[in-house]
């Protein structure tokens, strides 16, 4: 897997976690973890965080299957260009990925069930429920998760999609961990500033996927068809 993809996933996760602190902060704060016992606090906090990252990775695997089917059909470059264009559309029409998906009746019904179940586990406030809370938290609507999952499809590989979403989740870990420890430390004004940055990240990612699909033989940015085939072969050998 290209190191550039890992770095992009980590960067997106770290940057978008500034937004996550505001959106998912209330859930993190409601866990009621006691920081006096540092070892126990770290273990319980990481259990919750691992749940979120697990969900991102599973979603990456599911969408990676879709992307890999295009690769087998020899359409990976077209898929990459399509995904890039789709991400740019996301920026031009923010509602397309911020809350558009949740307006669909099946997804909206699922989200209601997720939130109800999440509330039940939060009320339990015990160690065994923390991982499940994290799993459910990872399913909640989030613009940057949508954008990252879209990117995962464009990678055209189940393995790459899983790793991309895993490192995306890993990128969100530092600030989300700190939120449980210190509380919601971002003001409304700071969150609004961050929201202005996130579409730019999506736009840049979209352009990168279009360049990748064009196969211009630019190292790391737009590898040639031969390089993509070799990388794909390496993935299948793992």
C-alpha positions, 0 to 999 in steps of 0.5 A, spaced: 500 500 500 502 506 498 505 510 504 502 516 500 495 513 501 496 512 509 499 519 510 493 522 506 488 518 511 492 520 517 491 527 515 484 527 513 482 523 520 487 528 524 484 534 521 476 532 521 477 530 528 477 537 530 470 537 527 468 530 530 470 533 537 464 538 536 459 533 533 461 527 537 464 530 544 457 530 547 458 522 547 465 522 549 463 526 555 457 522 557 462 516 558 463 519 565 470 516 565 474 517 571 481 519 570 484 518 577 486 511 575 490 513 569 491 505 567 484 504 567 482 510 564 487 509 558 484 502 557 477 504 557 478 510 553 482 506 548 476 501 548 471 506 546 476 509 541 477 502 538 470 501 537 469 507 532 476 505 528 473 498 528 466 500 525 470 505 520 474 499 518 468 494 517 465 500 512 471 500 508 471 493 507 464 493 505 465 499 500 472 496 498 468 490 495 465 495 490 471 498 488 475 491 487 469 489 483 471 495 478 478 493 478 477 486 476 473 489 470 479 493 468 475 499 470 479 502 476 482 508 472 474 510 470 472 509 477 478 513 480 476 519 476 468 518 477 470 518 485 474 524 484 468 528 480 463 525 486 467 528 491 468 535 488 460 535 487 460 533 494 463 540 496 459 544 491 453 541 494 454 540 501 447 537 503 449 532 498 453 528 503 452 532 510 445 530 511 442 527 504 443 520 506 440 520 512 434 523 509 433 516 505 427 513 509 431 506 510 437 510 513 433 515 517 430 509 520 437 505 521 440 512 524 434 512 529 435 505 532 442 506 532 441 512 537 436 509 541 441 503 542 447 508 543 443 511 549 441 505 552 449 503 552 451 510 555 446 509 561 450 502 563 456 506 564 460 500 564 467 497 561 463 492 557 459 497 554 464 502 551 466 498 545 459 497 543 458 505 544 464 506 540 462 501 534 455 505 534 458 512 534 462 510 528 455 509 524 453 516 526 452 521 520 459 525 519 460 528 512 468 527 513 466 519 514 462 519 508 468 523 504 473 518 506 468 512 505 467 515 498 475 515 497 475 508 500 471 505 494 476 509 489 482 505 491 479 499 488 481 494 493 478 491 499 485 491 503 486 498 501 479 500 503 480 497 510 487 500 511 485 507 509 479 507 513 483 504 519 488 510 518 483 515 518 480 512 524 487 512 527 488 519 525 482 521 529 484 518 535 489 523 539 483 529 539 478 524 540 482 521 546 483 528 549 476 530 549 474 524 553 480 526 558 479 534 558 472 535 555 470 539 549 475 544 548 473 547 542 468 553 542 463 554 537 467 559 533 473 555 532 468 549 530 465 554 524 472 555 522 474 548 522 467 547 518 470 551 512 476 547 512 473 541 511 470 542 504 477 544 501 480 537 504 475 534 500 476 538 494 483 536 494 482 529 495 477 529 489 482 532 485 488 527 487 483 521 485 482 524 478 489 525 477 490 518 479 485 515 474 488 519 469 495 515 470 499 521 468 506 517 471 507 522 476 510 518 482 505 518 488 500 522 485 498 519 478 502 513 477 502 509 471 497 503 469 503 499 470 505 501 477 497 500 479 497 493 476 503 492 480 500 495 486 494 491 485 498 484 484 501 486 491 495 487 495 492 480 492 498 476 494 498 479 501 
